[in-house]
Amino acid sequence: MFWKLRLPLILTFCVGLVPIVTFFLTEKVPGVSFVRDKVEQYMVIIAGFALLLGVVNVTQSNIRKIEKRKPGWPFAVSLLAGLFVMGTMGILSAVRVGPFQGLLTTADGTVTPFYWMTRSFFSPLQAAMFSLLAFYVASAAFRAFRVRNVEASILMIAAFLVMLGRTPLGEYAFGWIRGGELWLPGLTDWIMAVPNTAAQRGIIIGAALGGASMSLRVILGIERSYLGAKH
Amino acid sequence: MSPETWYDPTRVGAPLVLLLLFSTVVLLMIRLSRQGRGMFIRRIAGIQAMEEAVGRATELGRKVFYLPGAGSVDDIQTIASLAVLRHVATLTARYGVDFFVPNKDPLAFAAARETVQEAYLQAGRPDLFTGEIVQYVTYDQFAYTASVTGMMVRERPAANFLVGAYHAESLLLAETGQTTGAIQIAGTAEVAQLPFFAVVCDYTLMGEELFAAGAFLSREPAMLGSIKGQDYVKAALMAFIVCGVVLEVFGVHWLHDFMTLGNGH
């Protein structure tokens, strides 16, 4: 009971107070910067150990998938190959063994194998995933802007005006009237700065208070679900 | 050393007053709630729909996916997500439906595994818990997205829960889930991602609803009291904002000056 529940609650209380107290105190108070830095350092160390736990879990679960020939098992083979090739190269490059001299470039300026793998495989794959976002935005926008009710209609009109006002076409639309080229961009700026910002701030204030209330519950040990414990 | 140099004078003002006001009201409401005073919390559609989503997965004989977001356990959204995860895991254990929790952050992974294991134990079905329910995927944002969207397309889960801190991956995950026909319940306090979830998901817990979800599901008096206290502080802040606007209109700036931090915000 003590190790599984009381000690984590005591630690949570003490560590949770650190950012609150140090927010108000200056660096001149003895121990403030020491405690704050130590908490941050321990967070990194714990995350490092947890990452090791994650790697072990990925390896175990994917080996199981390959052994049982579960659907999609070839993906598991590719994942494990990527994990171990990149992982081994990264470690060897960090400790500078043999041809693996550094993470980015060697002393003579040539690209290391690890960086070559990152640049040739990892970065393009990341970019491909990110670029898919454009297509997903288009299909989500199509669904959002279908005129089904009053709210959806208002959303569609506002979106149409904002998109038009952000393009050169917005300036040309009323450009034939003196000063008219600023009408649509001005309307766009007003929509973004007034109704849009007001709605966003409402959500932000609510979320900030919700987050503060949740933090208080965690610090006081009322909220314990992150420990797997019942309230 | 003089006491004036101990504290930052630009921060000891409005932040300290608000901190004390907030803590006092929340603790008072927790106390009142524990003493048996009834606390009404409005129904939140997304929370009500969770059982329906798991029930649908049971009927279809398909999996339930729970994605706890991209944040670590130092992000309060992840802690809120773990409270919801506990509830969903209890439901999947009770109905005996297949459950899958892929993780991006290693610390959140460790906490999620503990949470799900305990939920299965307390639901009386520890036999259903296996190491394959909660899995670590990768720390990279888009590699995680590629892996999870791939699994969504191949396994076609009946219900997806996307609850926690999300960034650019939110729409990729939610839109893929939508195309597979899953019922989707999302929750985040990231304002930039909320429109995507609102458009693509069937139910969305917006901002404070995410943080209230754990308290609402637990029905614990202390938890409900804290939500009520938070609502009272919100009402006070709204009054504060209106007062500030009126005073500024009449050229009185002391409230604005009091609320301004040393860095000008």
Interface residues (C-beta under 8 A of the other chain):
Chain A: I20 F23 F24 L25 T26 K28 V29 M43 I46 A47 A50 L51 L52 L53 G54 V55 N57 V58 Q60 S61 R64 P71 G72 F75 L79 L125 Q126 M129 F130 L132 L133 Y136 V137 S139 A140 A141 R143 A144 Q200 I203 I204 I205 G206 A207 L209 G210 G211 A212 S213 M214 S215 L216 R217 V218 I222 E223 S225 Y226 L227 G228 A229 K230 H231
Chain B: M1 T5 W6 Y7 D8 R11 V12 P15 L16 L19 F22 S23 V26 L27 I30 S72 V73 D74 I76 Q77 I79 A80 L82 A83 L85 R86 N103 P106 L107 F109 A110 A111 E114 T115 Q117 E118 A119 Q122 G131 E132 Q135 Y136 V137 T138 Y139 D140 F142 A143 T145 A146 S147 G150 M151 R154 E155 A168 L171 L172 E175 A189 V191 L194 P195 F196 V199 V200 M206 G207 E208 E209 L210 F211 A212 G214 A215 S218 E220 A222 M223 S226 I227 G229 Q230 V233 K234 L237
